[in-house]
Amino acid sequence: MRHKKARLQLNRFTSYRKATVASLVRSLLTCQSIRTTLHRAKAARSLAEKLISQAKENTLAARRRAFKVLGDHKLVSLLFKDIGPRFTKRQGGYTRIINLGTRRGDSASMVIWELTEIKAKEARKPRKAKEEKIEEVQGEAVTETPVEEKHEKPKTQTAVKEHPVVTQKPTKKFFGGIKNIFKKERDSL
């Protein structure tokens, strides 16, 4: 009998459930915020909270226990060097679940599961700053033109190339030749 054996089973065998929960925790630690179902988030929340509590200890034994779950040295070092120190002042509640509504296909309740202390993503700096300088003279803005203006496109943007129009007739396709083999001859009455 399984009296008092309460857990979110996620309709999986034990090994599959453990793998699903560990995968969710890995994704949460790398992305800091993921979109998943409510039951999966609730099932994985306890493991994520335990790992962050271990990261606050920062001992060798805690690192080994975290590696046993995460299975990635880079992720363990991220957990202990970056995520763990963020939560030194908190005693618990390292993650939050925000409801999104239901999924259209199967009406499962979707949530955003995220860390409560999210590190802001650094904005990318432009490679070269523009050389225009603006000076304000008695409330009027006067712009100085740069000495040389380069009209180069940034390397991050992909240029759309226009292909010339092909006027040649395409060669006979493979299936076009096979179609003639299987063509039935019609009997005329």
C-alpha positions as CSV (number, residue, x, y, z in Angstrom):
1,M,0.0,0.0,0.0
2,R,1.2,3.5,-0.7
3,H,-0.3,5.4,2.2
4,K,1.2,8.9,2.8
5,K,3.4,8.6,-0.3
6,A,2.4,12.0,-1.8
7,R,4.4,13.3,-4.7
8,L,3.7,14.8,-8.1
9,Q,4.3,11.7,-10.3
10,L,3.9,13.5,-13.7
11,N,2.5,10.3,-15.1
12,R,6.0,8.8,-15.5
13,F,8.1,6.0,-14.1
14,T,10.4,6.9,-11.3
15,S,13.5,7.2,-13.5
16,Y,11.7,9.2,-16.1
17,R,10.3,11.6,-13.5
18,K,13.7,12.1,-12.0
19,A,15.2,12.9,-15.4
20,T,12.4,15.3,-16.2
21,V,12.8,17.2,-12.9
22,A,16.6,17.3,-13.3
23,S,16.2,18.7,-16.8
24,L,13.8,21.4,-15.7
25,V,16.2,22.4,-12.9
26,R,19.1,22.6,-15.3
27,S,17.1,24.8,-17.7
28,L,16.0,27.0,-14.8
29,L,19.6,27.5,-13.6
30,T,20.9,28.3,-17.1
31,C,18.1,30.5,-18.4
32,Q,16.9,31.9,-15.0
33,S,13.3,31.8,-16.2
34,I,11.4,29.1,-18.1
35,R,7.9,28.5,-19.4
36,T,6.5,25.1,-18.4
37,T,3.3,23.5,-16.9
38,L,2.2,24.1,-13.4
39,H,2.6,20.5,-12.2
40,R,6.1,20.2,-13.6
41,A,7.1,23.5,-12.0
42,K,5.7,22.3,-8.6
43,A,7.5,18.9,-8.9
44,A,10.8,20.5,-9.7
45,R,10.6,23.4,-7.3
46,S,11.8,21.4,-4.2
47,L,14.9,20.2,-6.0
48,A,15.8,23.6,-7.2
49,E,15.4,25.1,-3.7
50,K,17.6,22.4,-2.2
51,L,20.3,23.0,-4.8
52,I,20.3,26.7,-4.2
53,S,20.5,26.1,-0.4
54,Q,23.5,23.8,-1.0
55,A,25.1,26.6,-3.1
56,K,24.9,28.9,-0.2
57,E,27.0,26.5,1.9
58,N,29.7,26.3,-0.8
59,T,31.5,23.2,0.4
60,L,33.1,20.4,-1.5
61,A,30.5,17.9,-0.4
62,A,27.7,20.3,-1.5
63,R,29.4,20.7,-4.9
64,R,29.5,16.9,-5.3
65,R,25.8,16.5,-4.3
66,A,24.9,19.2,-6.8
67,F,27.0,17.5,-9.6
68,K,25.2,14.3,-8.9
69,V,21.9,16.0,-9.9
70,L,23.1,18.4,-12.5
71,G,25.8,16.3,-14.2
72,D,27.7,19.3,-15.6
73,H,30.8,21.0,-14.1
74,K,30.1,24.4,-15.8
75,L,26.6,24.4,-14.4
76,V,27.8,23.5,-10.9
77,S,30.3,26.4,-11.0
78,L,27.6,28.8,-12.2
79,L,25.4,27.6,-9.4
80,F,28.0,28.1,-6.7
81,K,29.7,31.2,-8.0
82,D,26.8,33.2,-9.4
83,I,23.4,32.0,-8.3
84,G,24.3,31.0,-4.7
85,P,25.7,34.3,-3.6
86,R,22.6,36.2,-4.8
87,F,20.5,34.4,-2.2
88,T,22.7,34.8,0.9
89,K,20.2,37.1,2.5
90,R,17.2,34.9,1.8
91,Q,16.2,31.9,4.0
92,G,14.0,30.3,1.3
93,G,11.6,31.1,-1.5
94,Y,14.3,31.1,-4.2
95,T,11.9,30.5,-7.1
96,R,8.5,31.9,-8.1
97,I,5.7,30.6,-10.2
98,I,3.6,33.0,-12.3
99,N,0.5,31.8,-14.0
100,L,0.1,32.4,-17.7
101,G,-3.2,30.7,-18.4
102,T,-4.0,27.5,-20.2
103,R,-2.4,25.9,-23.2
104,R,-4.6,25.8,-26.3
105,G,-4.0,22.2,-27.3
106,D,-4.7,20.2,-24.1
107,S,-5.8,23.0,-21.7
108,A,-2.8,22.4,-19.4
109,S,-2.1,25.3,-17.1
110,M,1.1,27.1,-18.2
111,V,3.4,29.1,-15.9
112,I,6.6,31.0,-15.9
113,W,9.0,29.5,-13.3
114,E,11.8,31.8,-12.5
115,L,14.4,32.7,-9.9
116,T,13.3,35.5,-7.6
117,E,16.7,37.2,-7.8
118,I,17.3,37.5,-11.6
119,K,20.5,38.9,-12.8
120,A,19.8,41.5,-15.5
121,K,21.1,40.6,-18.9
122,E,23.8,43.0,-20.0
123,A,22.9,45.1,-23.0
124,R,25.2,44.7,-26.0
125,K,27.4,47.7,-26.6
126,P,27.7,49.0,-30.2
127,R,31.0,48.3,-31.7
128,K,31.7,51.8,-32.9
129,A,30.1,54.9,-31.4
130,K,28.9,57.6,-33.8
131,E,31.1,60.6,-34.0
132,E,28.4,63.1,-33.9
133,K,28.5,65.6,-31.0
134,I,25.6,67.7,-30.0
135,E,26.2,71.0,-28.3
136,E,23.4,73.1,-26.9
137,V,23.8,76.8,-27.4
138,Q,21.1,79.0,-25.7
139,G,18.4,76.3,-26.0
140,E,19.2,75.5,-29.6
141,A,20.8,72.2,-30.6
142,V,23.6,72.5,-33.1
143,T,25.0,69.3,-34.6
144,E,28.6,69.1,-35.9
145,T,29.0,66.8,-38.9
146,P,31.6,64.2,-38.6
147,V,34.8,64.4,-40.6
148,E,34.3,61.0,-42.4
149,E,31.1,59.1,-42.4
150,K,31.3,55.4,-43.1
151,H,28.1,53.8,-44.4
152,E,29.1,50.2,-43.6
153,K,26.4,47.8,-42.4
154,P,27.1,46.2,-39.0
155,K,28.4,42.7,-39.3
156,T,25.4,41.3,-37.2
157,Q,22.9,42.2,-39.9
158,T,22.6,39.8,-42.8
159,A,22.3,41.3,-46.2
160,V,19.5,40.1,-48.4
161,K,20.9,39.0,-51.8
162,E,18.6,39.1,-54.8
163,H,19.1,36.1,-57.0
164,P,18.8,36.5,-60.8
165,V,15.7,35.1,-62.4
166,V,16.3,31.7,-63.9
167,T,15.1,31.5,-67.5
168,Q,16.2,28.0,-68.2
169,K,13.6,25.2,-68.0
170,P,14.4,22.9,-65.0
171,T,15.6,19.4,-65.9
172,K,13.2,16.5,-65.6
173,K,12.6,15.5,-62.0
174,F,13.2,12.0,-60.7
175,F,9.6,11.3,-59.9
176,G,8.5,12.6,-63.3
177,G,10.3,9.7,-65.0
178,I,8.9,7.1,-62.6
179,K,5.4,8.3,-63.2
180,N,5.6,7.2,-66.8
181,I,6.6,3.7,-65.8
182,F,3.5,3.1,-63.7
183,K,1.1,4.8,-66.0
184,K,-1.8,2.6,-67.0
185,E,-2.9,2.4,-70.5
186,R,-6.6,3.1,-70.8
187,D,-8.8,0.8,-72.8
188,S,-10.9,2.6,-75.3
189,L,-14.4,1.3,-75.7
